[in-house]
Amino acid sequence: MTKSDPNQVLRRLPLVVGSLFGVLLFLNRLLTPDLTNSQARSDALGVILSGVLILTGLIWQQVQPKLPDSVQLIGEEGFELEPSLPEPVKTELAWASHLLLTNTVTRSVLVWYGGQVLLRRGILAPKKELTPGAIVKRVLDKQKAVYLVNLKLYPGSIEFDYLPENTQGIICQPLGDKGVFILAANAPRSYTRQDEIWIEGIAQKLENTLSTYLSPAKQE
């Protein structure tokens, strides 16, 4: 299922009107045997207006590009938290995931830290376990987020089999060197640069909480 672009008609309106107006002017000129000076001036003005409308329509196609098609992710909606976590960690995870699910294009959130999945929320895939693949390992090694803007274009995306199978885009954000924050979107190329900066800030705050409460000294 795809979501239609609500601005599609508005973007195309100047182009359609300008083209139609131009065709009508051309037909009027062909069907008029005797052209007066006033009509010639009107036709010239009409041609200019038609050209402006067509140019406006073409510009709007660039300024207001078509929104990427979104899909309904396959899976069941749910909220799973590791029950053994300290309450402050549960609260932080719940806050961060809720914020992203309600304020970005994110439809599924997964937090993996210290070798275990701490949280899954949103649209959930049947598989619950996360085994770090090449992309996740690179994120952990480089300590730099990876944004897969259109998941189907990346052969290595098969490692994300713990996300909904028709996930369109993924941000894999490091949580220090012990975990990752994985966000799945239902449309390709849907995260903005501002979204990425915001997600990085949330991940840093979350990592601070996790490292404080889940360090070996705290767990003893």
GIVENUR-V6308 format. One record per residue. RES is the residue in one small letter. PSI is psi in degrees with one decimal (none if undefined). NEAR is the number of other ideal C-beta (glycine too) atoms within 12 Angstrom. Layout:
BEGIN
RES_PSI_NEAR ; RES_PSI_NEAR
END
This chain:
BEGIN
m_130.6_12 ; t_156.3_16 ; k_125.2_18 ; s_154.4_13 ; d_117.4_19 ; p_-18.5_11 ; n_7.2_16 ; q_-47.2_19 ; v_-43.0_16 ; l_-39.9_19 ; r_-34.0_23 ; r_-13.9_23 ; l_-50.8_20 ; p_-37.1_27 ; l_-44.1_26 ; v_-46.6_21 ; v_-43.9_21 ; g_-42.1_28 ; s_-43.7_22 ; l_-42.6_21 ; f_-41.5_26 ; g_-40.9_26 ; v_-42.4_18 ; l_-40.2_19 ; l_-40.9_26 ; f_-43.8_17 ; l_-38.5_14 ; n_-39.3_19 ; r_-39.7_20 ; l_-33.5_12 ; l_-0.2_12 ; t_109.9_16 ; p_-42.4_9 ; d_114.4_9 ; l_120.2_16 ; t_165.4_11 ; n_-39.9_10 ; s_-37.7_11 ; q_-36.5_18 ; a_-42.5_17 ; r_-39.4_13 ; s_-40.8_18 ; d_-40.7_25 ; a_-42.7_17 ; l_-39.1_16 ; g_-40.1_25 ; v_-41.9_23 ; i_-45.2_18 ; l_-40.2_22 ; s_-42.4_27 ; g_-40.5_21 ; v_-42.8_20 ; l_-45.1_25 ; i_-43.2_26 ; l_-40.8_19 ; t_-42.9_25 ; g_-41.3_28 ; l_-39.5_19 ; i_-41.4_17 ; w_-29.1_24 ; q_-28.7_21 ; q_-43.2_12 ; v_-36.3_14 ; q_73.0_21 ; p_156.6_14 ; k_134.3_21 ; l_143.1_19 ; p_144.6_23 ; d_136.5_22 ; s_159.6_23 ; v_164.7_27 ; q_113.3_19 ; l_142.2_30 ; i_123.8_21 ; g_178.0_27 ; e_140.2_16 ; e_135.1_19 ; g_176.2_21 ; f_107.5_20 ; e_127.0_27 ; l_140.4_26 ; e_117.5_23 ; p_-22.3_12 ; s_-1.4_14 ; l_147.9_27 ; p_151.7_21 ; e_-41.9_14 ; p_-35.0_18 ; v_-42.2_32 ; k_-43.2_26 ; t_-43.1_18 ; e_-42.5_33 ; l_-42.2_41 ; a_-42.0_25 ; w_-49.5_22 ; a_-44.7_39 ; s_-40.5_38 ; h_-42.1_20 ; l_-43.7_24 ; l_-37.0_38 ; l_-26.8_30 ; t_-12.8_15 ; n_-0.3_19 ; t_-178.4_31 ; v_2.1_35 ; t_133.6_40 ; r_-12.0_36 ; s_135.4_42 ; v_137.6_49 ; l_133.9_50 ; v_121.0_44 ; w_126.0_37 ; y_135.2_36 ; g_31.3_28 ; g_6.8_16 ; q_155.6_25 ; v_118.1_31 ; l_-31.9_40 ; l_140.8_42 ; r_130.9_36 ; r_147.8_35 ; g_-138.4_34 ; i_120.3_31 ; l_140.6_29 ; a_161.0_30 ; p_-37.9_16 ; k_131.4_18 ; k_-25.8_21 ; e_147.3_15 ; l_118.6_31 ; t_114.6_19 ; p_124.6_27 ; g_-166.0_26 ; a_-41.1_19 ; i_-46.5_32 ; v_-40.8_33 ; k_-38.1_21 ; r_-40.4_20 ; v_-43.3_32 ; l_-40.7_28 ; d_-44.7_15 ; k_-16.2_15 ; q_44.1_22 ; k_134.6_19 ; a_151.3_33 ; v_128.7_35 ; y_111.1_30 ; l_100.7_34 ; v_-28.6_25 ; n_96.5_20 ; l_-35.4_37 ; k_-13.7_19 ; l_-7.5_14 ; y_111.2_23 ; p_-33.2_13 ; g_-5.0_20 ; s_-8.3_30 ; i_-21.7_18 ; e_-17.6_27 ; f_43.8_38 ; d_-1.6_20 ; y_7.3_33 ; l_163.3_44 ; p_137.9_35 ; e_-24.1_24 ; n_27.7_28 ; t_134.8_43 ; q_-33.8_40 ; g_151.0_42 ; i_139.4_47 ; i_124.9_43 ; c_104.4_46 ; q_127.9_41 ; p_146.3_34 ; l_76.2_38 ; g_-149.1_25 ; d_12.1_20 ; k_-7.4_25 ; g_176.5_34 ; v_153.4_46 ; f_111.0_45 ; i_125.0_49 ; l_131.1_48 ; a_133.3_45 ; a_158.2_41 ; n_11.3_34 ; a_141.7_31 ; p_154.0_28 ; r_39.8_24 ; s_-16.6_31 ; y_133.2_36 ; t_169.6_19 ; r_-36.2_14 ; q_-38.3_12 ; d_-44.4_27 ; e_-42.0_28 ; i_-43.0_18 ; w_-44.3_24 ; i_-39.9_38 ; e_-41.9_27 ; g_-42.4_20 ; i_-41.0_34 ; a_-38.9_38 ; q_-41.9_22 ; k_-42.5_22 ; l_-40.6_39 ; e_-36.4_33 ; n_-41.7_20 ; t_-44.4_32 ; l_-44.1_38 ; s_-28.7_24 ; t_-44.6_18 ; y_-20.4_26 ; l_12.5_33 ; s_154.4_19 ; p_-37.5_10 ; a_-35.2_9 ; k_-27.4_16 ; q_-17.9_15 ; e_none_6
END
